[in-house]
């Protein structure tokens, strides 16, 4: 593996300092460092962080999330890459600690309508305007599922 940059090292150390052991490190064909941790939940699979120069993409089987300089927390940062990597490490850790969920919304025919990430404290969330739009387009609300690191969670939605 190519050498680890200072910011990549800070990202890895942030994860390890929170007791996240068993991290898998690899570089793709473009030299991007990928840091992954296997989940106990088959639907999640693993959480992988793709450490690009100007963003970090966090990804699992259900959905993905981008942390980049457009994030409102990072707009005033002088060292943008360092700030992006620090914020992404926090999101990674929060997902492992089940403070963040991932979700997917499927039509009754099984078509993916949407997927995303959100804070667990916001569940159960409803958006009446979105529900009305989904009913108009698909005939019913379909099925929305939520997962945290350890597995699926239900909120009677």
N, C-alpha and C positions, 0 to 999 in steps of 0.2 A: 504494500500500500504506500502511496505517496505520503510525504510528510504531512503532519497535521498542523494547520495554521493556528495562530494564537487564539482567534475567536472560536474556531472549531474545538480547540482544547477547553476553552471556557464553557462551551455548551456541554461537552461530555462531562466535565468536572461538576457542573451544576446538577446534572442528572445523578451522578454517582454520589454526590454529597447528600442526596435525599434517599440514599439506600437503594437506588435502582442498579442492581447488579445483573449481569448476564446480557449486557448490551452487545448487539452485533454491529460491527463496523465494516463498511465496504465502500468502494468507490465505483461509480458507474463508468461507462465508456467515455464520458465527458470530464471525468475527474471530480464529479460532485460527491461529497461525502454523504452517505446514507447511514443513519443511526437507527437501529430497530430494536424493539423489545417484544417478545412473544406474549400474547394475551392468554389468560386462562379461558377466555370466551372464544369459541370457534367462529362466531359471526364477526367478531372484531379481527381475529387472526393475529395481527401484530400492529403495533404503532410504529410507524417509520417517519423519521424526520429527514427531509432532503435539504441539505444546507447549501443553498445557492448563494451567490455573491450578494444579491439585493433582496432576497426573501428566503423564508423557510416554509416548505410545504410539509404539513403534517398529514399523514394518510393512514387509513385502516381500510378494511374491506367494505365498510358501510359508507364512508364519506371522507372528504379531505378538507383541510383548512389552510389558508395562507396567512402568514405573518410577514408583513412588508412595511416599507417606509410610509405607506399611506395610512397605516394604523394611527389613530388619533393620539395614542400614548407616545408615539415615536416621532411625531412631526418636528419637535424642537430638539431632537437628539443631535449632538455634535458628531458622535461616532455612530453613524446609522447602522452599519453592519453589526457592531457589538450590541447595540440596543435591540436590533431585530433578533439576534441569537439569544439574548437574555430573555426577551419576551416569549420567544418560541420555547425555550427551556421551561419557563413557568407554565405555559399552556400544556406542554408534554407532561410535566409533573402533576398538574391539576387533573388531567385526564386519568392518569394512573391512580391518583388519590380519589377518584370518583366525584370530583367537583364539577366535571364537565361531562355532558352526555353527547352521543351522536344519535341521529335519527334518520329514518327514511319514511317517506309517505308514498304509498303505492295505491293505484286505482284498484277497483274490484277485479279488473282483468289482469292485474299484476304489473302494469306499466309503472315505472318509476316516475313520480310526479316531482319530488324534491328530496333533498337530503341536506343535512347540516350539523352544526355543532352549537351547543349552548350551555349556559350555566345550569346545573341541576337545580339550584334554588329557584329558577324561573318556571319549573314544572309544577302543575300542568298548565301549559299555555294554550290559549285559543285565540284565533283571529277570525271573528265572525265574517269579515269581508272576504278573507281567503277561503273560508269554508263555503261561502255562497258561490264563489267563483268555481271551486272544485266541484260542487254539486251541479252547477250549470254545465260544466264541461264533461264530467264523467258520470253524471246521474246519481251519484251518492258520494259520501265523504271518503270512501276507500278505507285503507288501513294505515295507521301511523304507528311505527314501532320505535322504541328508545332503547339504547344500550349505554351502560357504563363499562368500565374496564372489566369487571368480573362477570357481566352478563346482561341479559335483557331485563328491563324494568317495565312495570306497567303502572299506568295512572288513570285507567278507566276512560281514556279518550276515545 
